[in-house]
Amino acid sequence: MSTAQVAGIHRPVHSPVGRRSRRASSDLRIAPPPISREDIRLLGILATGLPIPMVARHLSVSDRTVRRRIRSICDELEVTTAIEAVVWAARRRLI
């Protein structure tokens, strides 16, 4: 029998709720990232919480360049904010 009946509710036995397979979590690390190493480095610096002017000084570029690079990274990753881009990179263990 492929389902279990608990209190009148049918639920598949073979699909535990809230669990991921090992294969699904390892698939995130297989594909190469769609962004460059420099962009990953920028996301790593942003993850520390530094404000954009400090990030710009750290990278020896202008504030505007940092903002432009962040926007470019977000567009490439199809996310809306820099925080989402940082989370994207962290989930893939790039930073």
Backbone torsions as a table, in degrees:
resi	resn	phi	psi	omega
1	MET	NA	131.5	-174.2
2	SER	-93.2	-4.0	178.9
3	THR	-128.0	155.8	176.0
4	ALA	-113.4	140.7	-179.9
5	GLN	-107.3	116.5	178.5
6	VAL	-124.9	118.4	179.5
7	ALA	51.2	38.7	176.5
8	GLY	81.1	7.0	-179.1
9	ILE	-109.2	127.7	177.8
10	HIS	-90.7	130.4	179.8
11	ARG	-142.9	136.0	178.4
12	PRO	-62.3	137.4	-179.4
13	VAL	-75.4	-34.5	-172.6
14	HIS	-79.9	-2.8	-179.0
15	SER	-120.7	92.1	179.2
16	PRO	-66.0	142.3	-177.4
17	VAL	-76.7	132.2	174.4
18	GLY	77.5	10.6	179.2
19	ARG	-109.2	142.5	175.2
20	ARG	-106.3	150.3	175.2
21	SER	-78.7	156.2	177.7
22	ARG	-61.4	-35.9	-179.1
23	ARG	-63.1	-41.4	-178.8
24	ALA	-63.6	-41.0	-178.8
25	SER	-73.7	-31.0	179.6
26	SER	-78.6	-21.3	178.9
27	ASP	-63.9	-25.3	-179.7
28	LEU	-65.2	-27.1	-176.3
29	ARG	-93.9	-7.2	-174.3
30	ILE	-78.2	-49.1	-176.5
31	ALA	-73.2	138.7	176.6
32	PRO	-67.7	146.8	-178.7
33	PRO	-66.6	146.7	-179.4
34	PRO	-80.0	6.4	-179.9
35	ILE	-122.7	161.6	-175.5
36	SER	-78.3	168.0	176.8
37	ARG	-62.4	-36.5	178.5
38	GLU	-63.9	-38.7	177.9
39	ASP	-67.8	-39.1	177.0
40	ILE	-64.5	-39.6	176.6
41	ARG	-62.1	-43.2	177.7
42	LEU	-60.4	-43.5	178.1
43	LEU	-63.2	-37.1	177.1
44	GLY	-63.8	-39.8	177.6
45	ILE	-68.4	-41.9	177.4
46	LEU	-61.2	-35.1	-178.9
47	ALA	-63.7	-21.8	178.8
48	THR	-75.0	-14.4	177.9
49	GLY	95.5	5.8	178.2
50	LEU	-65.4	141.9	174.6
51	PRO	-70.7	159.4	-176.3
52	ILE	-55.6	-42.4	178.2
53	PRO	-59.9	-36.7	178.3
54	MET	-71.0	-38.4	176.8
55	VAL	-61.7	-43.6	180.0
56	ALA	-60.9	-44.3	178.2
57	ARG	-64.0	-40.9	179.8
58	HIS	-61.2	-37.3	-178.9
59	LEU	-92.6	-2.4	-178.9
60	SER	59.1	44.1	175.5
61	VAL	-133.5	174.3	180.0
62	SER	-81.8	161.5	175.8
63	ASP	-57.6	-41.2	-178.3
64	ARG	-62.8	-37.8	177.8
65	THR	-64.4	-42.0	179.0
66	VAL	-62.7	-46.0	179.5
67	ARG	-61.5	-40.9	179.1
68	ARG	-64.6	-42.5	178.7
69	ARG	-65.0	-39.7	177.8
70	ILE	-62.2	-45.3	179.3
71	ARG	-61.5	-40.6	179.2
72	SER	-64.3	-42.7	177.9
73	ILE	-62.5	-46.2	-180.0
74	CYS	-60.4	-41.8	178.2
75	ASP	-63.4	-42.4	-179.0
76	GLU	-65.2	-39.2	-178.1
77	LEU	-86.7	-5.1	-178.6
78	GLU	59.3	45.5	174.5
79	VAL	-119.8	168.7	-174.5
80	THR	-96.6	-36.7	-174.0
81	THR	-125.5	165.1	177.1
82	ALA	-64.1	-34.7	178.7
83	ILE	-62.8	-41.9	177.3
84	GLU	-62.9	-37.8	178.6
85	ALA	-65.8	-40.6	177.7
86	VAL	-63.6	-43.9	178.4
87	VAL	-62.8	-42.0	178.0
88	TRP	-55.8	-48.6	-178.1
89	ALA	-67.8	-38.3	180.0
90	ALA	-66.5	-39.8	179.5
91	ARG	-64.5	-27.7	178.8
92	ARG	-95.3	8.3	178.2
93	ARG	57.1	38.7	176.9
94	LEU	-90.9	-23.5	178.0
95	ILE	-127.2	NA	NA
